[in-house]
Structure formats: C-alpha cells, structure tokens
C-alpha cells in the first residue's frame, strides 16, 4: 500500500509539473499538444470505459492517464522537466489557504442563490400570466 501511495504522489507531482511545462517556451509544441490531450482525457467526463462499470471503469484512468503522463515526460527535455518537478514539489508542500477556500465557497453559494432567485422570479412571472 505504501508503494501505491508513493506512486500516486509521483503521478500527481508529474501532472502538476506538466501544467508548468505546458507554459514553458522551451517545451516542444508536440509535447504541449499531447499534454493537453492527456489532461483533457483525465478531466473529461467521457471515458473510453464508463466509470459506472465496477473496477474496469476506473482501470482505464489508472492506466491511460499515467501512460500519457509518462509519454509527455519523455518528450520534454530532462533539464526542463527536472526544473518543473522541483516547482511542483515545492507547490505540494505549501499549506492550503483556508481563506481562499472560504472565498471560493462563498462565491459559489452566492452564484447558486442568484441563479435560484432569477429562476424563481421567471417562473413566478410565467405562472402569473
């Protein structure tokens, strides 16, 4: 289990490093294109195998995403990747900002409340007719 946790941390770090590398002018365009494709697949709600299928649904995410990350890492010059891995490591050890989380949650709550208010007003005016 310890090895799995270490592997997951490394994948997370490399994914964050690829985020930094995608903005670096020293990284070839084709590496950036593959990085965007891997990130889009990882974040997309559409999978090759739907997640509601037990075990197999998550297996594609456990295989395709790390393989895509490994492919992109090989396309980036080693010294550039090492630099971005160091940045990603430093970012992982920073404490999370509770104030920022509170602001974001507050904005979402206000946005939902505004949406509900507008929807109620529109529906009530439709029923008044």
Secondary structure, 3 states (H helix, E strand, C coil): CHHHHHHHHHHHHHHHHHHHHCCCCCCCHHHHHHHHHHHHHHHCCCCCCCCCCCCHHHHHHHHHHHHHHHHHHHHCCHHHHHHHHHHHHHHHCCCCCHHHHHHHHHHHHHHHHHHHHHHHHHHHHHHHC
